[in-house]
Structures are given as C-alpha cells and as structure tokens.
C-alpha cells in the first residue's frame, strides 16, 4: 500500500550502512558496492514483489514513457546512488536522458529505487529537467519544480535492499519537454529523493528488450550524475563510468506521465 513519505520508514532486508553514516564516510556510489561493504546479508536472493505487467505509476491514459524493469539476472544489474541525505550531507543526483518523438507536457514522474534501512523521505520532492548536459558540464536548467511523492514496493528486490517506485503523481508545475533538435538532442530529467536519514539507488535497465517498457524509445548511454558529499567540489560524470563493464548504466528505470503535443 502506498504511503506518504513523511510518515513512512522503509524497512529493508539489509541492515543500515551505519558505518558510512555515523563515521561520515561517503556511501558507495552503486548498489553492488553497498552490498560488498556490509559483512552480513540477510537476503541473498532477489524477490519479486509485484505481478508482471502491473504499472501503477504509469497508467495507460497518461503514460508517456517507462524505460522498463530492473532485471536481477542481467550481468550488469546494479543501482546508482540518487538521493539527498540532509542529515549527513550526502548528495548525488542522477539526470536521465529522454528523447520524445514530439514535444510533451510532463505532469508526473517515477524513479524505481532501492533504499537503505531507516530511510525516511521528506516532501516536497524535487523534480527538474535540463538540456545541454555533458561530461563536466551541468548544461541549462529548463524546469525546476517539486511534488508530494509516495512509495510503493515494486519489481525485483536485490542487493539486500527492497525496490520501491518513488512517485510524484502531480507536479506543482508541469514541465515541457521539447522535441529533440540537433543542438539539444536529449532532455535530462531528475527526481531526487530527499531524507533526514538514509539514501537510495536508482535501479538500472540493461536488457535489450526491457520488460514492461512503454512509450518512447530508450535514450541509451545518455545519463549523468552530479554530486556533493562532505568532500567538495561538485562533479559531473557519465553514469556509465560507475557501471559494470563499459555500459553498466546504459538506461535507468524511470517513468514519465502527462500528454504529448498534438
């Protein structure tokens, strides 16, 4: 059952990474590394938590795009840090590229994430779009808004963590994503879970034909992350720089709702 972030504490199967927080050490950038950093695991096998074909965060009438499901059996299965932990000054924000065939108005968004035990989210949850991102460059912010997010357990859980759909059903301000141009072939979207304690990893999508994919074609190998922990400065890097192999984060499990231009 979906609950508001301000009242829900996620209880994952893996104990919280206490050393990373209490010792103020930056947490691992990937979910695989997070598992390797913990000596005792209480969950060693992935588990399925929803029925196939069920997309509660991307209903047919408003679903513009869903990249597809995380697949724990894929050799590159992983998750990339995407959270702002205000209690310990950990911050890493993922920007995922999308290429709609025509202009679209985005009114809601979902990022499927794995969360550490003890994560308590706070609203409003930031959502933004940008253009012109590149390695070491933040590009230009196009839309900067927020909304009240909810959590619902979804998909396969892995790395000793439970996967949840982290959904803003209605943005405070709708965001226009323009049709791709030669100068700006992609628009980048970001939904940032924010908490006073705990963090999460955005699930990746590495299958050639992802399960439950909807709408636009996936914009492969077009993702960047920026981060500031308690050790500045701010950095920008391609998501694939942290993946397994050369294309370990070729796509991320995100969804957008709204309507396309006529």
Backbone as CSV, one residue per row, in Angstrom:
resi,resn,N_x,N_y,N_z,CA_x,CA_y,CA_z,C_x,C_y,C_z
1,UNK,0.839,-1.195,0.000,0.000,0.000,0.000,0.873,1.243,0.000
2,UNK,0.501,2.205,-0.787,1.262,3.437,-0.911,1.055,4.317,0.308
3,UNK,2.124,4.939,0.778,2.040,5.827,1.928,2.866,7.074,1.660
4,UNK,2.502,8.188,2.298,3.253,9.420,2.087,4.626,9.292,2.707
5,UNK,5.586,9.989,2.104,6.965,9.874,2.547,7.162,10.361,3.962
6,UNK,6.400,11.380,4.353,6.637,11.968,5.667,6.228,11.042,6.796
7,UNK,5.504,9.956,6.509,5.052,9.062,7.566,5.595,7.655,7.435
8,UNK,6.346,7.391,6.368,6.774,6.014,6.122,8.264,5.856,6.339
9,UNK,8.627,4.868,7.143,10.018,4.465,7.299,10.200,3.158,6.567
10,UNK,11.130,3.131,5.621,11.344,1.901,4.860,12.134,0.913,5.692
11,UNK,11.610,-0.316,5.761,12.325,-1.386,6.444,12.845,-2.337,5.378
12,UNK,14.116,-2.266,5.057,14.703,-3.135,4.040,15.269,-4.379,4.695
13,UNK,15.612,-5.355,3.884,16.125,-6.611,4.428,17.595,-6.530,4.799
14,UNK,18.255,-5.486,4.393,19.661,-5.312,4.730,19.793,-4.283,5.836
15,UNK,20.604,-4.541,6.833,20.824,-3.585,7.909,21.393,-2.294,7.377
16,UNK,21.126,-1.198,8.059,21.588,0.104,7.576,23.105,0.150,7.568
17,UNK,23.604,0.921,6.633,25.051,1.045,6.491,25.537,2.062,7.523
18,UNK,25.522,1.627,8.803,25.749,2.551,9.908,27.136,3.164,9.874
19,UNK,28.112,2.373,9.473,29.476,2.897,9.466,29.620,4.078,8.532
20,UNK,28.927,4.022,7.395,29.033,5.097,6.411,28.450,6.377,6.941
21,UNK,27.351,6.256,7.728,26.687,7.457,8.201,27.312,7.972,9.494
22,UNK,27.464,7.072,10.496,27.980,7.514,11.780,29.401,8.020,11.659
23,UNK,30.172,7.423,10.749,31.538,7.851,10.564,31.686,8.953,9.541
24,UNK,30.571,9.400,8.974,30.549,10.466,7.986,31.456,10.147,6.806
25,UNK,31.432,8.884,6.378,32.157,8.450,5.195,31.169,8.389,4.048
26,UNK,31.558,8.882,2.895,30.652,8.858,1.754,30.211,7.428,1.464
27,UNK,28.902,7.192,1.285,28.418,5.845,0.992,28.841,5.410,-0.407
28,UNK,28.789,4.114,-0.711,29.152,3.623,-2.036,28.277,4.241,-3.123
29,UNK,28.843,4.413,-4.313,28.099,5.011,-5.420,27.132,4.040,-6.075
30,UNK,27.358,2.736,-5.926,26.490,1.759,-6.569,25.933,0.769,-5.553
31,UNK,24.805,0.152,-5.914,24.171,-0.827,-5.042,25.046,-2.062,-4.850
32,UNK,25.743,-2.470,-5.904,26.648,-3.618,-5.781,27.735,-3.345,-4.744
33,UNK,28.291,-2.171,-4.771,29.331,-1.810,-3.811,28.767,-1.724,-2.404
34,UNK,27.528,-1.289,-2.291,26.892,-1.179,-0.982,26.789,-2.559,-0.328
35,UNK,26.434,-3.586,-1.122,26.363,-4.949,-0.608,27.743,-5.423,-0.188
36,UNK,28.755,-5.146,-0.999,30.104,-5.595,-0.696,30.667,-4.941,0.562
37,UNK,30.113,-3.778,0.906,30.604,-3.067,2.082,29.988,-3.535,3.383
38,UNK,29.057,-4.508,3.326,28.399,-4.997,4.526,28.738,-6.472,4.710
39,UNK,29.184,-6.847,5.899,29.683,-8.195,6.120,28.584,-9.238,6.232
40,UNK,27.406,-8.856,6.724,26.327,-9.806,6.913,25.137,-9.404,6.059
41,UNK,24.645,-10.322,5.230,23.475,-10.077,4.410,22.338,-10.980,4.857
42,UNK,21.180,-10.430,5.039,20.027,-11.229,5.453,19.193,-11.655,4.263
43,UNK,19.483,-11.115,3.085,18.757,-11.514,1.873,19.764,-11.712,0.754
44,UNK,19.888,-12.917,0.256,20.888,-13.207,-0.767,20.280,-13.434,-2.135
45,UNK,18.970,-13.668,-2.205,18.322,-13.918,-3.480,17.318,-12.819,-3.797
46,UNK,17.202,-12.416,-5.053,16.211,-11.410,-5.428,14.804,-11.934,-5.179
47,UNK,13.875,-11.043,-4.944,12.480,-11.433,-4.777,11.591,-10.533,-5.622
48,UNK,10.512,-11.103,-6.167,9.562,-10.349,-6.969,8.435,-9.874,-6.072
49,UNK,8.095,-8.592,-6.148,7.116,-8.033,-5.222,5.844,-7.551,-5.891
50,UNK,5.778,-7.586,-7.222,4.542,-7.215,-7.910,4.309,-8.163,-9.072
51,UNK,3.066,-8.230,-9.525,2.751,-9.051,-10.673,3.287,-8.452,-11.961
52,UNK,3.560,-9.289,-12.945,4.078,-8.810,-14.219,3.033,-7.982,-14.941
53,UNK,3.471,-6.964,-15.631,2.574,-6.129,-16.417,1.859,-5.054,-15.633
54,UNK,2.040,-5.034,-14.313,1.354,-4.045,-13.485,2.221,-2.797,-13.356
55,UNK,1.718,-1.671,-13.868,2.452,-0.416,-13.789,1.578,0.638,-13.110
56,UNK,1.472,0.602,-11.803,0.611,1.548,-11.084,1.066,2.989,-11.222
57,UNK,2.361,3.185,-11.545,2.906,4.535,-11.643,2.839,5.084,-13.070
58,UNK,2.377,4.278,-14.028,2.322,4.735,-15.421,1.043,4.223,-16.085
59,UNK,-0.122,4.760,-15.694,-1.401,4.282,-16.239,-1.515,4.554,-17.733
60,UNK,-2.237,3.694,-18.471,-2.278,3.766,-19.935,-2.639,5.135,-20.508
61,UNK,-3.576,5.843,-19.918,-4.050,7.097,-20.494,-3.034,8.233,-20.387
62,UNK,-2.144,8.160,-19.419,-1.193,9.264,-19.219,0.266,8.831,-19.305
63,UNK,0.534,7.554,-19.564,1.907,7.060,-19.573,2.630,7.505,-20.842
64,UNK,3.536,8.442,-20.695,4.344,8.897,-21.818,5.501,7.942,-22.085
65,UNK,6.107,7.466,-20.992,7.351,6.716,-21.153,7.669,5.929,-19.881
66,UNK,8.066,4.687,-20.065,8.660,3.897,-18.989,9.815,3.110,-19.578
67,UNK,11.008,3.310,-19.041,12.217,2.681,-19.586,12.172,1.167,-19.481
68,UNK,11.535,0.637,-18.459,11.450,-0.805,-18.276,11.919,-1.242,-16.908
69,UNK,11.720,-2.534,-16.624,12.009,-3.079,-15.304,13.480,-3.425,-15.103
70,UNK,13.904,-3.318,-13.883,15.177,-3.861,-13.437,15.116,-5.385,-13.495
71,UNK,16.202,-6.020,-13.956,16.276,-7.474,-14.050,17.520,-7.954,-13.311
72,UNK,17.308,-8.587,-12.172,18.438,-9.011,-11.345,19.310,-10.062,-12.027
73,UNK,18.761,-10.770,-13.024,19.520,-11.809,-13.714,20.485,-11.244,-14.752
74,UNK,20.326,-9.978,-15.119,21.228,-9.366,-16.089,22.616,-9.213,-15.471
75,UNK,23.648,-9.472,-16.265,25.013,-9.430,-15.732,25.423,-8.033,-15.275
76,UNK,24.754,-7.001,-15.787,25.071,-5.628,-15.399,24.084,-5.052,-14.385
77,UNK,23.256,-5.882,-13.774,22.264,-5.405,-12.810,22.936,-4.605,-11.702
78,UNK,22.361,-3.416,-11.417,23.003,-2.531,-10.451,22.040,-1.404,-10.089
79,UNK,22.486,-0.532,-9.241,21.751,0.673,-8.898,22.733,1.805,-8.671
80,UNK,22.369,3.021,-9.059,23.247,4.186,-8.945,22.710,5.134,-7.882
81,UNK,23.590,5.574,-6.990,23.203,6.457,-5.894,22.420,7.653,-6.432
82,UNK,21.224,7.868,-5.877,20.396,9.017,-6.257,19.579,9.431,-5.049
83,UNK,20.109,10.371,-4.278,19.441,10.782,-3.044,20.147,11.993,-2.457
84,UNK,19.410,12.691,-1.594,19.982,13.773,-0.803,19.704,13.472,0.658
85,UNK,20.744,13.084,1.389,20.625,12.769,2.803,21.059,14.001,3.593
86,UNK,20.077,14.817,3.969,20.386,16.090,4.627,21.009,15.905,5.999
87,UNK,20.732,14.773,6.634,21.269,14.552,7.969,22.778,14.411,7.985
88,UNK,23.357,13.901,6.876,24.791,13.660,6.841,25.475,14.315,5.646
89,UNK,24.771,15.177,4.946,25.335,15.960,3.848,25.808,15.094,2.683
90,UNK,25.138,13.971,2.455,25.424,13.158,1.280,24.467,13.572,0.167
91,UNK,24.993,13.775,-1.012,24.149,14.255,-2.106,24.695,13.762,-3.424
92,UNK,23.855,13.056,-4.190,24.217,12.667,-5.544,22.940,12.617,-6.359
93,UNK,22.923,13.333,-7.469,21.709,13.499,-8.271,21.935,12.959,-9.677
94,UNK,21.033,12.058,-10.119,21.137,11.429,-11.426,20.221,12.133,-12.412
95,UNK,20.739,12.404,-13.617,19.980,13.043,-14.697,19.892,12.062,-15.861
96,UNK,18.693,11.617,-16.180,18.472,10.584,-17.177,17.978,11.199,-18.486
97,UNK,18.642,10.887,-19.591,18.262,11.424,-20.889,17.014,10.774,-21.456
98,UNK,16.147,11.587,-22.073,14.964,11.076,-22.776,14.864,11.784,-24.127
99,UNK,14.254,11.084,-25.111,14.083,11.638,-26.453,12.651,11.401,-26.933
100,UNK,11.731,12.279,-26.579,10.363,12.112,-27.076,10.289,12.409,-28.566
101,UNK,9.438,11.721,-29.311,9.323,11.983,-30.752,8.707,13.341,-31.056
102,UNK,7.983,13.891,-30.081,7.393,15.219,-30.215,7.354,15.868,-28.839
103,UNK,7.081,17.151,-28.791,7.032,17.853,-27.515,6.002,17.208,-26.588
104,UNK,6.279,17.235,-25.295,5.392,16.607,-24.321,5.326,17.452,-23.051
105,UNK,4.184,17.385,-22.384,3.995,18.046,-21.101,4.028,16.986,-20.013
106,UNK,5.002,17.073,-19.118,5.162,16.093,-18.047,4.475,16.609,-16.790
107,UNK,3.574,15.809,-16.258,2.840,16.192,-15.043,3.161,15.291,-13.860
108,UNK,3.849,14.166,-14.097,4.205,13.256,-13.017,5.422,12.430,-13.393
109,UNK,6.069,11.825,-12.396,7.289,11.056,-12.654,7.496,9.995,-11.590
110,UNK,8.222,8.938,-11.978,8.593,7.862,-11.053,10.041,7.463,-11.288
111,UNK,10.792,7.278,-10.217,12.113,6.657,-10.270,12.030,5.403,-9.407
112,UNK,12.364,4.241,-9.969,12.369,2.991,-9.204,13.712,2.839,-8.501
113,UNK,13.671,2.757,-7.170,14.899,2.815,-6.383,14.959,1.728,-5.320
114,UNK,16.209,1.384,-4.947,16.482,0.555,-3.770,16.855,1.498,-2.629
115,UNK,16.251,1.296,-1.439,16.526,2.181,-0.307,17.173,1.421,0.843
116,UNK,18.049,2.107,1.568,18.658,1.538,2.761,17.641,1.511,3.893
117,UNK,17.866,0.612,4.854,17.000,0.547,6.021,17.072,1.871,6.786
118,UNK,15.968,2.289,7.320,15.927,3.527,8.078,15.679,4.769,7.247
119,UNK,15.565,4.608,5.900,15.299,5.763,5.043,13.933,6.361,5.383
120,UNK,13.911,7.662,5.609,12.662,8.399,5.831,12.650,9.576,4.873
121,UNK,11.791,9.534,3.876,11.730,10.605,2.892,10.953,11.809,3.392
122,UNK,11.247,12.961,2.807,10.544,14.195,3.145,9.997,14.844,1.875
123,UNK,8.856,15.459,2.009,8.244,16.212,0.910,8.336,17.708,1.166
124,UNK,8.257,18.567,0.142,8.113,18.200,-1.274,9.395,17.598,-1.837
125,UNK,9.239,16.763,-2.862,10.353,16.078,-3.516,10.731,16.818,-4.802
126,UNK,11.999,17.179,-4.983,12.414,17.936,-6.166,12.312,17.138,-7.460
127,UNK,11.896,17.820,-8.527,11.924,17.275,-9.884,12.382,18.387,-10.806
128,UNK,13.231,18.040,-11.793,13.760,19.065,-12.689,14.078,18.470,-14.052
129,UNK,14.165,19.345,-15.053,14.628,18.957,-16.383,15.722,19.920,-16.817
130,UNK,16.621,19.433,-17.671,17.738,20.256,-18.139,18.115,19.835,-19.551
131,UNK,18.833,20.698,-20.252,19.350,20.393,-21.584,20.835,20.732,-21.626
132,UNK,21.538,20.175,-22.607,22.941,20.505,-22.817,23.912,19.913,-21.824
133,UNK,23.534,18.843,-21.127,24.456,18.216,-20.188,25.566,17.487,-20.936
134,UNK,26.733,17.472,-20.342,27.868,16.736,-20.894,28.843,16.462,-19.775
135,UNK,29.880,15.692,-20.075,30.879,15.386,-19.063,31.490,16.684,-18.536
136,UNK,31.416,16.881,-17.235,31.952,18.051,-16.528,31.133,19.322,-16.743
137,UNK,29.953,19.223,-17.381,29.132,20.400,-17.617,27.692,20.155,-17.190
138,UNK,27.122,21.122,-16.450,25.765,20.980,-15.949,24.686,21.427,-16.897
139,UNK,25.056,21.945,-18.086,24.052,22.356,-19.051,23.183,23.494,-18.545
140,UNK,21.899,23.498,-18.985,20.981,24.580,-18.618,19.688,24.003,-18.058
141,UNK,19.310,24.493,-16.885,18.079,24.064,-16.247,16.890,24.637,-17.010
142,UNK,15.908,23.781,-17.319,14.726,24.209,-18.064,13.505,24.310,-17.156
143,UNK,13.320,23.317,-16.303,12.165,23.282,-15.411,12.621,22.826,-14.031
144,UNK,12.235,23.548,-13.008,12.635,23.231,-11.636,11.398,23.300,-10.754
145,UNK,10.882,22.141,-10.359,9.639,22.111,-9.605,9.714,21.021,-8.537
146,UNK,8.580,20.591,-8.027,8.542,19.569,-6.984,7.136,18.996,-6.898
147,UNK,6.947,18.063,-6.000,5.637,17.480,-5.769,5.690,16.549,-4.576
148,UNK,4.538,16.161,-4.075,4.477,15.229,-2.959,4.607,13.802,-3.481
149,UNK,5.648,13.117,-3.064,5.944,11.775,-3.552,5.377,10.714,-2.620
150,UNK,5.105,9.551,-3.190,4.674,8.382,-2.429,5.548,7.199,-2.794
151,UNK,5.545,6.192,-1.946,6.340,4.986,-2.158,5.436,3.771,-2.265
152,UNK,5.793,2.865,-3.191,5.092,1.591,-3.289,6.078,0.529,-3.713
153,UNK,6.095,-0.585,-2.995,7.021,-1.661,-3.322,6.736,-2.159,-4.734
154,UNK,7.813,-2.322,-5.509,7.643,-2.696,-6.924,8.825,-3.528,-7.387
155,UNK,8.554,-4.438,-8.308,9.602,-5.128,-9.043,10.452,-6.068,-8.219
156,UNK,11.622,-6.401,-8.745,12.550,-7.310,-8.085,13.415,-6.549,-7.088
157,UNK,13.501,-7.075,-5.891,14.423,-6.529,-4.900,15.748,-7.269,-5.008
158,UNK,16.852,-6.568,-4.716,18.173,-7.175,-4.875,19.173,-6.425,-4.003
159,UNK,20.397,-6.943,-3.940,21.490,-6.340,-3.174,21.143,-6.233,-1.694
160,UNK,20.212,-7.076,-1.212,19.777,-6.991,0.168,18.880,-5.807,0.446
161,UNK,18.429,-5.111,-0.601,17.586,-3.927,-0.459,16.260,-4.161,-1.173
162,UNK,15.226,-3.467,-0.748,13.907,-3.586,-1.358,13.710,-2.476,-2.383
163,UNK,13.148,-2.841,-3.547,12.885,-1.852,-4.592,11.494,-1.237,-4.400
164,UNK,11.439,0.076,-4.559,10.188,0.825,-4.462,10.042,1.757,-5.655
165,UNK,8.820,1.963,-6.096,8.556,3.046,-7.043,8.375,4.317,-6.232
166,UNK,9.128,5.321,-6.565,9.152,6.606,-5.855,8.467,7.606,-6.778
167,UNK,7.198,7.912,-6.509,6.320,8.537,-7.497,5.774,9.891,-7.071
168,UNK,5.906,10.869,-7.961,5.174,12.140,-7.846,4.040,12.061,-8.867
169,UNK,2.835,11.937,-8.413,1.705,11.822,-9.340,1.331,13.160,-9.971
170,UNK,1.514,14.244,-9.232,1.173,15.560,-9.770,2.229,16.573,-9.379
171,UNK,2.984,17.029,-10.358,3.986,18.057,-10.122,3.325,19.394,-9.810
172,UNK,3.971,20.186,-8.978,3.466,21.515,-8.665,3.364,22.358,-9.923
173,UNK,4.331,22.183,-10.811,4.349,22.879,-12.099,4.647,21.856,-13.190
174,UNK,3.837,21.807,-14.232,4.098,20.895,-15.347,5.380,21.314,-16.062
175,UNK,6.120,20.336,-16.569,7.373,20.612,-17.269,7.232,20.241,-18.748
176,UNK,7.593,21.163,-19.613,7.542,20.932,-21.056,8.873,20.335,-21.510
177,UNK,8.804,19.184,-22.166,9.985,18.593,-22.787,9.866,18.814,-24.291
178,UNK,10.805,19.554,-24.839,10.748,19.926,-26.250,11.107,18.752,-27.148
179,UNK,10.661,18.826,-28.383,11.066,17.842,-29.386,12.575,17.952,-29.593
180,UNK,13.288,16.852,-29.736,14.740,16.887,-29.904,15.178,17.731,-31.099
181,UNK,16.271,18.436,-30.940,16.871,19.230,-32.013,18.331,18.809,-32.172
182,UNK,18.968,19.301,-33.223,20.370,18.986,-33.438,21.223,19.538,-32.308
183,UNK,20.886,20.732,-31.833,21.652,21.345,-30.751,21.401,20.650,-29.416
184,UNK,20.121,20.293,-29.173,19.750,19.629,-27.927,18.992,18.337,-28.249
185,UNK,19.707,17.268,-28.540,19.059,16.013,-28.944,18.340,15.289,-27.817
186,UNK,18.656,15.645,-26.568,18.032,14.993,-25.420,17.649,16.019,-24.363
187,UNK,16.643,15.679,-23.581,16.328,16.401,-22.355,16.615,15.460,-21.194
188,UNK,17.132,16.002,-20.105,17.512,15.187,-18.953,16.558,15.458,-17.798
189,UNK,16.085,14.388,-17.168,15.126,14.527,-16.082,15.731,13.989,-14.791
190,UNK,15.324,14.605,-13.671,15.840,14.203,-12.370,14.738,14.265,-11.323
191,UNK,14.589,13.197,-10.571,13.725,13.162,-9.400,14.619,12.768,-8.236
192,UNK,14.676,13.611,-7.196,15.671,13.431,-6.142,15.019,13.113,-4.795
193,UNK,15.042,11.833,-4.362,14.559,11.506,-3.018,15.377,12.250,-1.961
194,UNK,14.696,12.886,-1.042,15.349,13.685,-0.007,14.956,13.145,1.363
195,UNK,15.925,13.059,2.268,15.635,12.482,3.574,16.480,13.132,4.650
196,UNK,16.097,12.853,5.887,16.900,13.277,7.019,17.840,12.162,7.457
197,UNK,17.601,10.965,6.938,18.431,9.818,7.292,18.245,8.714,6.245
198,UNK,19.331,8.204,5.714,19.239,7.119,4.740,19.356,7.608,3.313
199,UNK,19.494,6.668,2.383,19.692,7.013,0.981,19.206,5.871,0.101
200,UNK,19.300,6.068,-1.229,18.783,5.063,-2.154,19.557,5.024,-3.460
201,UNK,19.293,3.953,-4.245,19.958,3.719,-5.512,18.923,3.568,-6.624
202,UNK,19.078,4.319,-7.695,18.195,4.235,-8.852,18.514,2.959,-9.631
203,UNK,17.503,2.105,-9.836,17.705,0.820,-10.498,18.032,1.009,-11.976
204,UNK,18.910,0.161,-12.503,19.240,0.258,-13.929,18.418,-0.723,-14.761
205,UNK,18.419,-0.496,-16.072,17.681,-1.315,-17.039,18.666,-1.673,-18.144
206,UNK,19.123,-2.932,-18.178,20.186,-3.302,-19.103,19.749,-4.310,-20.165
207,UNK,18.532,-4.837,-20.066,18.070,-5.799,-21.063,17.869,-5.129,-22.423
208,UNK,18.149,-5.872,-23.488,17.957,-5.340,-24.845,16.494,-5.005,-25.107
209,UNK,15.601,-5.824,-24.563,14.156,-5.577,-24.673,13.577,-5.610,-23.268
210,UNK,13.607,-4.477,-22.566,13.220,-4.460,-21.154,11.753,-4.840,-20.935
211,UNK,11.515,-5.589,-19.894,10.162,-5.973,-19.524,9.358,-4.739,-19.126
212,UNK,8.125,-4.666,-19.608,7.161,-3.604,-19.287,7.522,-2.237,-19.875
213,UNK,8.472,-2.185,-20.804,8.777,-0.905,-21.442,7.519,-0.320,-22.070
214,UNK,7.372,1.020,-21.968,6.225,1.716,-22.538,6.678,3.006,-23.233
215,UNK,6.004,3.363,-24.309,6.182,4.674,-24.910,7.475,4.872,-25.677
216,UNK,8.123,6.006,-25.473,9.287,6.427,-26.242,10.400,5.381,-26.227
217,UNK,11.229,5.423,-27.284,12.419,4.573,-27.309,13.383,5.022,-26.212
218,UNK,14.093,4.063,-25.647,15.079,4.395,-24.620,16.248,5.175,-25.221
219,UNK,16.680,6.183,-24.513,17.813,7.018,-24.907,19.059,6.432,-24.251
220,UNK,19.646,5.430,-24.885,20.691,4.633,-24.264,21.998,5.387,-24.075
221,UNK,22.684,5.051,-22.992,24.013,5.596,-22.687,24.018,7.119,-22.663
222,UNK,22.949,7.687,-22.123,22.813,9.149,-22.061,22.311,9.540,-20.680
223,UNK,23.210,9.511,-19.733,22.872,9.785,-18.338,24.093,10.379,-17.648
224,UNK,23.851,11.330,-16.752,24.934,11.959,-15.998,24.530,12.052,-14.531
225,UNK,25.548,12.134,-13.667,25.246,12.387,-12.259,26.154,13.484,-11.732
226,UNK,25.594,14.240,-10.809,26.359,15.287,-10.136,26.305,15.012,-8.648
227,UNK,27.345,15.405,-7.948,27.326,15.103,-6.531,28.177,16.014,-5.682
228,UNK,27.689,16.218,-4.466,28.449,16.901,-3.432,28.243,16.095,-2.154
229,UNK,29.314,15.545,-1.583,29.212,14.950,-0.261,29.848,15.931,0.709
230,UNK,30.330,15.465,1.829,31.029,16.375,2.736,32.454,16.623,2.268
231,UNK,32.782,16.096,1.071,34.084,16.367,0.455,33.864,17.033,-0.898
232,UNK,33.724,18.378,-0.963,33.569,19.041,-2.254,34.840,18.879,-3.073
233,UNK,34.884,19.246,-4.344,33.895,20.064,-5.045,32.822,19.253,-5.756
234,UNK,31.897,19.961,-6.370,30.859,19.333,-7.163,31.466,18.731,-8.431
235,UNK,30.906,17.583,-8.852,31.421,16.920,-10.045,30.278,16.509,-10.957
236,UNK,30.590,16.336,-12.250,29.651,15.797,-13.239,30.335,14.655,-13.955
237,UNK,29.654,13.511,-14.039,30.238,12.354,-14.715,29.165,11.554,-15.435
238,UNK,29.538,10.841,-16.525,28.586,9.928,-17.166,28.233,8.786,-16.217
239,UNK,26.990,8.374,-16.221,26.566,7.282,-15.338,27.341,6.000,-15.622
240,UNK,27.649,5.753,-16.894,28.363,4.530,-17.257,29.747,4.427,-16.627
241,UNK,30.285,5.544,-16.158,31.607,5.498,-15.537,31.599,4.700,-14.237
242,UNK,30.401,4.453,-13.685,30.295,3.717,-12.434,29.698,2.325,-12.603
243,UNK,29.349,1.931,-13.813,28.659,0.671,-14.026,29.580,-0.528,-14.115
244,UNK,28.962,-1.683,-14.341,29.693,-2.919,-14.549,30.038,-3.004,-16.032
245,UNK,31.305,-3.080,-16.367,31.697,-3.066,-17.764,31.606,-1.663,-18.341
246,UNK,31.550,-1.549,-19.671,31.558,-0.238,-20.327,30.180,0.395,-20.425
247,UNK,29.120,-0.395,-20.273,27.762,0.130,-20.390,26.900,-0.301,-19.202
248,UNK,27.433,-0.153,-18.031,26.741,-0.642,-16.844,25.538,0.154,-16.413
249,UNK,25.385,1.364,-16.924,24.197,2.166,-16.640,23.686,2.764,-17.943
250,UNK,23.469,1.912,-18.932,23.027,2.413,-20.227,21.605,2.964,-20.171
251,UNK,20.801,2.505,-19.195,19.454,3.041,-19.008,19.041,2.871,-17.553
252,UNK,18.156,3.753,-17.077,17.690,3.724,-15.705,16.169,3.550,-15.671
253,UNK,15.662,2.959,-14.607,14.249,2.613,-14.512,13.412,3.812,-14.065
254,UNK,12.978,4.622,-15.048,12.190,5.815,-14.755,10.923,5.823,-15.616
255,UNK,9.935,6.567,-15.161,8.690,6.733,-15.901,8.246,8.187,-15.858
256,UNK,7.590,8.631,-16.932,7.039,9.977,-17.009,5.588,9.892,-17.452
257,UNK,4.743,10.703,-16.816,3.322,10.756,-17.191,2.959,12.172,-17.626
258,UNK,1.901,12.283,-18.442,1.458,13.582,-18.927,0.755,13.430,-20.263
259,UNK,1.084,14.328,-21.218,0.469,14.222,-22.550,1.411,14.783,-23.592
260,UNK,1.315,14.245,-24.800,2.120,14.731,-25.915,1.376,15.816,-26.666
261,UNK,2.150,16.676,-27.319,1.557,17.722,-28.147,0.867,17.089,-29.357
262,UNK,-0.196,17.691,-29.831,-0.917,17.162,-30.986,-0.206,17.560,-32.283
